[in-house]
Amino acid sequence: MAKLDERIGFIGGGSMAFAIGSGLISGGIVKASQVMVSGPHIENLSRWRDLGTSITDENYDVIEHTDIIFICVKPHVLEPCAAQLKYKHVPSAKDANKLFVSVLAGTTLKTLEERFAFIEGLGLKMIRTMPNTSMQVGEGCTVYSGNSHVSHQDLEKVHLMLNSLGLAQQVPESMIDAVTGVTGCGPAFVYTIIEALADGGVKQGVPRQMAIQFAAQTLLGASKTVLLTGKHPAVLRDEVCSPGGSTIVGVHELEKGNLRATLINAVEKSSLRSAELGKK
């Protein structure tokens, strides 16, 4: 039995939408029959059809027939998408109960409210989120913030969905762009680190596939250790570094290569870029 009775819609059926939708279905939060997805090319929604969801090439069908609507288009597509929806929208009493959830990077609640102002009733209910692609394996990290019309019950429903796909945390909207640099872009940074660790192993004679598996498992184990022990990463690092040992020599090389500063700079640049995207 599904944990939510509402029908869930996705405007845009790309990778992020699929990670969320497929995760909700496999996790028993909703049934496939409760989900509807739209996209401009119906042939690109075949994986959704395989899940048993409803698919359509008409975005307005999603607004008309679902209760919680995830906006999963690219930021630059938001304006024409909203304009098309406004043109076809017929105000009704159902508008007051619609809950919109945006996954658009850098797009503020104010901008979302302006684009979807045609939704009438007691006030447009909009939640801005920043998920990441690790949702596809149930280990996502998502932050979210709602506007003034969102109720506590609305937030609870969204938290249930997002937290079932990893970790979800409500934060002030002013923090979302900063968090984007850590969680939204972070997986790409970590994949680069995994690849580099594996390359180091290959250089020392470890077979490629084995090196990738070992590097990925090492990061997984280190991450779990941080989360489960509650210890500061620096403390855990020191526990691995024996005096005069091989690890401290490697850590010294990382410091000489400015790994720490490079990652800090990457988070900063990505956060600033996220904010810029919302202004375009």
N, C-alpha and C positions, 0 to 999 in steps of 0.2 A: 504494500500500500504506500502510495506517495505521501511525503511529508508536507507538501504544499498542494492546495486545491486549485490555486490560480493557474490560468493558462499563461505560458511564458513565450514571449516573442523576441525575435532577433531581426533587426533591420541591418542586413549585412551578414553574410554567412561565412566569412573568412576564418583564418586560423584561430584568432582569439575567441570569436563567437563559438567556433566548434569546440575549442578546449572547454569553454564554460558549459555549453549545452550538453555535450557528450558526457562531461563529468557529472552534471546534475542528474542525467538519466541513469548512468551506471551506478551512481551513489544512492539511487532510490529517492532523491529529493522530489523529482517529478517523473511522470511516465512520458514516454515518447509521444503519446497521443495528446499530451498537454502542450506540446511545443510546435510553434510555427516559425518558419524562417523565410526571409525574402532576400533576393539577390537579382541583379540585372540580367544574369545569364543562368537560366534554369538548369542548364547542363552542368554548371559548376556546383550545384547543390546535391549531386548524386549521393555523396557520403551522408548527407542529412537524411535523404530518402531511405538509405540503407538502415539508418537508425530507427526508422518508423515515424519520423516527424512529418508534419505538413510542410510543403514548400510552395513558394509562389514567386513570380517575378514582379509582383506589385507590392510595393512597400506599404501602401495604405491598408492592404488586407491585414497586415500585422497589427496596426493600430486599432482596426475595427474589431478584430476577433480575439485579442489577447489582453491580459490584465497588467502584467509586468513586462515592460518593453525595453530590451537592451539595444542601445544605439551603438552599432559596431562598424560604422563607416569610417573612412579616413577623414581627418579634420578638414581637409580642403573640399570634401564632398558634402560636408554638413549643410552649407547654405543652400545649394540647389536641391538637395534631398528634402530639407525642411520646406522649401518653397513648393515643391511638388506635393507634399503632404498637405500643406495649407490649402492649395488649390482644390484638392479633392475632399477636404474635410467638411463634414456636416455636423455642426454642434449637436450634442445630445447629453442626456443626464449621465450617461456612462463616463463622460470625460472626467468627472470629479473623482472617480475611483481608479483612474489610470495612474500607474507609477512608472516613470521613465528612469532608466539607469544608463548613464553614458560611460563608455570606456575610452573616449577620445583623449589622446594625450594633449595636455596644455589647454584644453577648452574649458573655460570657467563656467560656473553655474550661471553667472550673469549672461554670458553669451548663449548658453543653452536655453535659458528662460526667454531670451529675446527671439531665438529662432523658433521656439515652440509655443509662442504666446497665443497662437490660434486655438490651443486646447483650453476650453473654458471650464466653468464650474466653480468650485470653491478655491481654485488656485492650482496652478501647475505643480505637480509633485515630481521633483527631479533630484536624482542622486548622481553625483560625480564619483567615478572610481578610477583607480589606476591599478589594474591587475598585471600579472606577468605570465609568460608562456609556460612556466612550469606547472600551471594549472592542468595541463594535458596529462600529467602523471600524478595529479592529486597533491602536489607540493608547491602550489602557488603562494604568492604573498601579495595581498591586495589591501589598499587603503581606500576609504570612501568617506564622503561628506555629503549631507543632504541640505536642501534649501529649507526655507522657513515653513513650507507647506507640508513637509514630510513628517509623518507621525512616528511615534516610538514603535508602533506595530510595523510600519513600513520598514524602518531600519532593522528591526528584528528579522523580518523575512529576507531582506537582502544579506544580512549577516549570516543567516542560516545557509543560504546558497553559496556565498563566497567562502565561508569558513569550511564548508564541506570539501572545498577544492584546495585546501592548504591552510594558510593563516590569513585572517581578515581582521582589520583594525580600523575603527572610526577615528579620524583625525580632523583637525581644523582644515578648511579648504586651503588656507595659506601655506600649509605644509606639503600639499600634494606634489607640486613641481619638484621640491627638494627630494621627496621620497622617490619620485620617478627616476632620478639619477642613481639611486641605490637599488631599488627593487625592479623597476620597469626595464632599465637598461642593464642592470647587474648580471642577469644570466649571460649576456653576450661577453661581458668582461670575464666571467668565470669560465666560459667555454674557451676563451683565449688562453687562460691560465692552464686549463686542463691540457689543451693542445701543446702548450709550451713544455709542461712537465713531461708529457709523453714524448715530445721530440728529444728532450734531455735523456730519457730512458733509451730511445732508439739510438742516440749517439753513443751510448755506453753499451749497446749490443742487445737490448731488449727488443723482441719482435713488436712491430707496430701495434697490432690489435691488442696484444697483452699489455703494452705500455699504456694505451688509452684506457683500458679497463682498470688497470691499477691506479692510474692518476685520478680517474673519476671516483673510484671507490675511496681513495684517500681523502678527497674533498668532501665526499658524503660523510665519511666517518668523523672528520674534523668538525664539520658543521653540526652533526648530532652531538658531539662532545660539548661544544659551546652551548647548545640549547638545553641539553639534559643536565649538565653540571652547574650551569649558571656562572661559571668562572669567566673572568675577563680573558680575551684571546691572548693578551700578552703574558698572562700567568701560565696558560696552557703551553704557549710557545716555549717559555723558559723551562717548563717541565720536560720538554723534549731535548733541549740543548744542554748536553753534558759538557762540563768544562774540557776544553781542548778536543772536543769530539767532531764528528763529521757534520752534524747539523748546524752548529754555530758558524762553521766555515761557510756553509751554503747561505745561511741567513746574512752573513757579512756581504756576500756577493749580491744578494737582493738589495741590501742597503746601498751598496756602491752603484747599483743600477737604477736607484731611485724608484723602486717598485711602489713603495708606500706613497710617495708624492705623485707618481703617475696615476695611481688609482684615485687619489683624492681629486686630482685635476680632472680626471675622466668623469667623476660624479658631478663635479661643479659644472663642467661644460655641458653635460647631458641635461642637467637640471635647468640651466639657462636656455638651452635649446627648446626644451619642453615648454617653457613659458613663452618663447618666441613663436612657437607653432600656434599657440592659442590666439595670437594677435593678428594672424594673417587672414 
